[in-house]
Amino acid sequence: MAAAEIEGLPPPPATEDAALPRDLVFVDLETTGGNAAHDRITEVGLVRVQDGELVEEWSSLVNPECPISPYIEAFTGISDAMVAGAPRFAEIAELVRQKLQGAMFVAHNARFDYSFLRSEFRKADMNFSATVLCTVKLSRRLFPEFVRHNLDAVMERNGLTCSARHRALGDARVLHDFWCKLRREVMEPRLAAAVRSAVGARKLPPNLPPDLADELPEGPGVYRFFGADGELLYVGRCSSLRTRVLEQLADAQPESRQQKLAYQVRRVDWVQTAGELGAMLLEAQWIKTLKPAFNRRVKEKAGTFTLRPAGGRIETVPIDAVAIEDLTQCFGVFHSAQDARKALLDIAHARQLCSKVLGLEQSEGSCLAFQVGKCRGACIGKEPLLLHNTRLQLALSSLKLKAWPFPGRIALRERGAGSDGWGATPGTDLHVVDHWTYLGTARSDEELAVLGARRECAGFDVDVYRILVRYFSKRAKLDWHELAPQDDRNLSR
């Protein structure tokens, strides 16, 4: 594509900053999974370029010191037997660091590769930091008219080939080929502007460690901000931890509420999740139990109300006052009794139901709505109560609380989805839920056994109910397995 066709990038100033990076290393890794905190590297591939000239190609298998799953073996072609005699990363760490030193770190879904290498260097008691260029972001900035920017899509659009796809050196060579094509076909000022935009640089508040941006992963999860005395300030969730946390903290000034929050933050921690469901469940749990200072206060279940039929009337009751087996006869979840009554009154007016029959009005004779033609007369016998109650049930049907759709306690499987087929997020989360109560998330058979055996009574958690009902409504098929107490089956595989 000609440079004139690339829109959305302002022409850069004619300064030295407009020049393209002169020293780059194109990097690809193969790993045992998608979580740098738990998984390990199985292969490293590097292509080093200086002043437009190829300097070196290098690759090595790496013994991950743990088994490679059949799924990963099928995906990469790397087996336990292949890495059995390979060096451990600690044995080649210094060599790898030398080959990366001083160059711009270029990779596809770069934070994945960068976070894995930093994790491995830390395990080897070594520091590593680099300026990172993600070719996914670069492709998006140069070619915004395209939807897909995974490596297969980039190869197809640009006529690139790879003799060893999903092997480290093969994929690193593809990235080098892509860069060379951009150098030929995109005018240098435009390409340099896209590189600067893709690299980005957000200024963090001075009280936070400067390498925080390097540590934050790209995947979904939940994060926490802590103050100087360890006070929990804020809990949030997002689809990209790095993007959201940096947006919330970077370039802040102590004026708005969010900016005041940013300047109080002294420490950030986070938990990666496989997807949005795990992030929503954990966020709700943390906010409710930890009560962070800057989050909007979540009302306790005792302050949550529902509408319950009582004869021909509808009464407003706290959800905690309703037996769990009777909740399916109730309608709606409301923050206060006043909200519940207002919702019922709005429904009565919209459907010409009798507010007196519903117990919303105390008066002699007909209700006020009948006197102005807004009630069909159930209050004076003009409309049969059976018909009125039928219309009431229809009017409330959309608010009826859902029954727990499973036999009992379940493990609900949520799989991570990497941008290039797998790997940018942890592989699988198993959310253990029992009758709208979230008990926790397991990532191993041992954790699953503990959660499956917990003795909490099944209950109704309003936040979990809302999260799961919304999640279930968007999916025709759910991946779940029933759990019995002391269930020791291997469900995490």
N, C-alpha and C positions, 0 to 999 in steps of 0.2 A: 504494500500500500504506500502511495506517495505521501510525503510529509504534508503536503497541502490538504490531504484528505483527513488528517488526524485533527479532530476538534477538541476543544475543552482544555487545551494546555496553553497558557499565556506564553508569549515569546519571552525567553529569559533575558536578563540584562547582559550586556556585552562586557562581562568581567571574567576573571579567572575562574569564578565559581561555576560558570556556564560550561566548563570543559568536562569531558567524560572522564570517569575514573580510569587511571592508567594501569593499575595493578589489581587484577581480579582473580579469585579462585572459585571455580564452579564446583559445587559440592553436592554429592548425593550419598545417602546412607540407606542401608537395609537394616531392619531392626526386628526384634522378637514381638513387637506390639506397638501400640500407639501412645503409651504414657511414659514420658522420659523419667518419671519418678520411680517406676517399677520395672520397665522393660529395658533391654540392652541392645547394643549395636552388634550386628553380625557381619557388616561389610562397609568399608569406606572407599569412596571413589572421588578423586580430585583432579581437576584440570586447571593448571595455573597459566595465566596470560599476563604479559607485561608489554605495554605500548603496542598492543594489537598483535603481538607475536606469541605463539604457543611456546611456553617455557618447559612445561612438564606435565605428564599424565602419570598418575599413580593410583594404585588400589591395593587393598588387602582385605582378606577375610579376617574376622575377629571372633575369637571364642567368647560367647556371651556368658559362659559359666552358668547357663540354665538351659532347659530344653526348648527347642523350637517347635511350636505347635504345628500339627498337620496343615492347618489353614495357611499359616505363614509360609511353610515349606512349599505348598502348592503355588502360592502367589509369587514368591521370589525364586524358587528353585534351589534355595540354600537349605541343606539338611544338617542334622546333628553330626553326621559322619563327615561332612565337608569341613565343619569348623572345629572338629575334635582336635586336630593338630595345629590349628591356627593360633597366633599369639593372642593373649588377653589384651584388652585395650590399654591397661596400665603399662604393658611392655612396649607399646608403640606410641604412647601418649606424647612423649617429647618429640618424636619424629613428626607426628601429625601436626603438633603445634608449630614446629618450624616451617612446615610446608604451608600452613595457613597464615603465618605471621606477616603482618603489614599489608595484607590484601583485603579488598572488599569481599565479603563473604556472600556469594551468590548461590541461591538454591530455589527450587520450586516448592511453595509452601515453606518458606525459609525458616520460620520459627520452629517448625517441627525438627529439622536437621540441626539448627543452632542449639535448641534446648537439649537435644540428645547429646551433642558434643560437650556442651558446658556441664551437663550432668556427669558424663564420663570423666571429664577433666577433674571435676570436684572429687569424684571417687578416688582419683589418682593424686589428690592433694596438689592440684595445679590450677592456676587461674587462666582463663581465656576470655577475651572480649574482642569484638570486631564490629565494624560497620556492616549492616546486613541489608542486602537487596533481594527482595522476593520477586521472582519472575512472574508469579501469578499477578501480583499488584502491578508490575510493569506492563504486562500484557493488557490488563484492564484499563490502565491509563492511556495507553496508546491506541487501543482498539475497543472503545466502550460500546460499539454497536454489536459486539458479540456477547452472548450470554455465558458460554462455557470457556473456561480458561485453564482447565486441568491439562496435564502434559500431553495426553493423547490428542486433545482438541487443538492445542498449539502446534503439535507435530503435523496434524492433518491439514490445518489451514496454511501452514508454511512449507509444506512439501518436505518435511524432515523425516529421516528414517533412523532406526535404531536396531542394531544387530543383537543387542542384549538388553531388551526392555525389562525393567524391574530388577536390574543388577546395577550396582552403584556406579561403576565407571561408564557403563553404557548410557545411563540417564544423565550423568554429568557431561558427557560428550554432546548429548542432545542440547543441553542448556548452552553450551559453548556455541554450537551451530546456530541456535536461535539468536544469540547475541551477535554473531557475525552477520546474520541476515539483517538484523536491525541496523547495524552499522552501515551496511550497503544501501538500505532502502529508506531509512529515515534520516532526515537532515540532523546534523549533530546538535544544534541548539534545541530542537524539539526533543530529541532523545535524552539530552542532558537534563532538560526540565522534567521529563517523565521520571528519570532516575532520582532526581532530588525529591520529587513528590512521593515516589514509592518508598524511598529510604526514610523520609520524614525525620523529625526531631522535635519532640515535645519537651519543654522544660519542666522538670518536676520541682515541687516545693523543696526548699533547702534542707528541711529536716528529714528527708527520705534518702535512702542510699541511692547513689547515682546508677547502680547496676540493676535497679528494680525493673526497668523496662526490658532488660535482657532476660530476666527471670520469668516474667509473666508469659504464660502460654497463650496460644491463639484460640484454643478450644472453649467450649461452653463450661460454665461452672458457677460457683458462688464465692464471693469474696467478702472480707471483713476489714474495716479500718479501725485501728486502735490509737488512742491518745497517749500523751506523755506518761501518765500514771497507769497505763495498761487498760484504761476504761474503753469498753467497746463503744465506738461511735456510730458505726453504720454497717449494715449488711445489705448486699445487693447481689443480683444474678444477671447473667448476660450470655449471649451466644459466643462472644469472644472476650475472654478475660483481659487480654492485653489491650485491645482496643478500648473497651469500656473503662477500665481502671485508669488508663492514661488520659482519656478524655475527661474523666471526672477530676483528676488531680493536676493535670498539666496546665501551666501558664495561669494559675489561679492568683487572684488578688483578694485580700480580706475585705470584701464588700458584701456580696450576696450570701445567702445561707449556704449554698454549695461551696462557694469560695472560702467562707469561714471554716467549713468542714475540712476542706483540703489543707488549710494551714494548721489545723490541729492534729493531723494524721502524723504518727511517728512510726507506725508499723502496719504492714499489709500482709494478710495471709489469704489463702484460697484453697478450694477443693475443686479439682476438675471433675466433670460429670460426662457421661456418655452422650447426653442430650438434654433437651429442654425439660423433660419431665423430672429427671433427677435434680436439676437446678431449682425448679419450682418447689419441689417437696422439701429440699434441704433449706432453702431460703425461708419458707414458711415456718419450719421447725426452729431455726435459729432465731428468727425475729420473735417468735412466741416465747421461747424459753430464755433467751439471753437479753431481750428488751434493750436493743441498742438505742443510744440517746437521740440520734438524728432520724431514725425511722419513725414514720407515723405509728402511733400506738395501735397495736392490734387488740381489739376487744376480746376479753376472755369469753369462753363458751357460755358462762353464766349470763352474759349480756347479749346473747343471741337468741332471737325469738322466731317462732313459726306460727302458722295458722292451723288450728285443729278443729274439725267438726265436732259439735256437741249437740246432738239432736238436730234441730233445724237451724241452729245458730252456728256461728264460727267464733271461736275464742282465740285470743292471743296468749301464747304460753311460752315460757323459756324452753329451749330445746332440751336442756338438761332434765326438765320435768317429765319428758316423754320417754317411755321405755323404748329401747332400740327397735324392738319388733313392731312397735306402733308408728314409727316414723314414716313409714310408707303411706300412712293415711293422712299425713300432714302436707302443708303446702307452703313453699317458700322458705327462705332464710333471710332474716332481717336483723339489722344491728340494734334495733330498739323496738319496744312495744309500740311506740308512736309510729315508726316506719311501717310496721306490720299493719296497723289499723288504717293508715293512709292508703297503703296499697289495696287493701280490701275495699275501702270506700271508693277509690278510683275505679276499681273493677265493677262495683255496684252501679256507679253512675254510667259507665260505658255500656253495660249490659242491661240496664233498666231493672236491676235487682232491688229488692226491698231492704233498705238499711235497718228498718225496724225488726224484720224477721231475722236479719243477720246479727242482731244484737248491738248495732252501732248507734241506735237511736232509741231513746226512751220517751214515748209520748202516748197520749190517748187517741184512739181512732186511727186514721190513715197517717202514713209517714209524710214528711215534708215533700219528698220526691214525687209521691203520687199526686199531691196537690198542684204540682207544676208540670204534670205529664211525663215524669221521668221514672215512674215505677208502674208496673203492670197490675198492681193491686193485690199482691199476696197478703198485705197487711190487713185487708178488709175482706178477704175471701174471694175477691174477683178473679185472682189467678190461683189455681189449685197449688197447694204447697208441694205436691209431688212434682208438678211441672217446674215450679220455681227451684226446687232442689236439684232437679236434673240440669237446668240451665246453669245453676251455680257450679255444679261439678264440671260442666264443660268449660265454663269460664276460668276455673282454677286449674284445669288439667295441665296446662303448660308449666305450672309451678309445683306440681306434685313431686315430692322427694322420691328419688330413685331408690329402688331396692338394691342391696349389695348383689351384684350379678354373678357371684362366684360361690362355690360350696362353702368356703371358709377362708382361712389364711392362705395367701398366695405369694409367689415370687413372680413379679412382673418384669420381664426381660426388656431392657432398652439397649439397643446396639448403637455404638458410635458410627458416624459416617464421615470418613475422611474425604477431602476434596478430590483426591486422586484414587478413589476406590477403597481406601481404608486409611487408618493410621493417624489422622490429625487430632483425634480425641481418644481417651481410654476406650478399650474395645467393647466391654459389656458391663452394664450395671444391672443388678438384680434387686428391685425395690420390693421389700416385704411389707405387705399391707393386709390389714384384717378389718373388715367391716368399717371402712372409711377412716381407719386409724393407721398412720404411717409409723412403722416400727424401725425402719432404717434401711440402708442399702448395703448389699454384700458384693464383694468382688473376688471371693474365694469360697471354696466348699466349707472351710472352717467358719468363716463369718456367716454364711448362710445357715449352718447348723445352729449357731448361737441364736440368730434372729428367729429361726423357725421354732425354737424351743422356749422362747420367752413366754411368760405366763400372764401377760397383761390381758385384761378383759377386753373383748371387742367393744368398741365404742363408736361415737360419731364425732369426727373432727370436721368442723365447718370448712376450714381452709383446704384440708385434704379432699373433702367432698367436692368442692368447687373445682379444684385442680383436676381431679380424676374424671369427673363428669365431662368437663371440657375436652380432656385428652381422649376419652373413650369415644366421644361424638365425632372426632375427626378421623377415626380409624375403623375400617371395616373388620380388621382382623387384629387380635391381640396375641402376643407371645407370652403365655403365662403357664405356671405349673402350681398345682395345689400343694400346700405344705401341711404336714401333720406334725404335732409335737414330737420332738426328737427325730425329725426326718433327717436321715443321713445320706440321702441319695445325692449323687454328684450332678447337681443341676447347673453348675457354673460352666459346664463344658458344652 
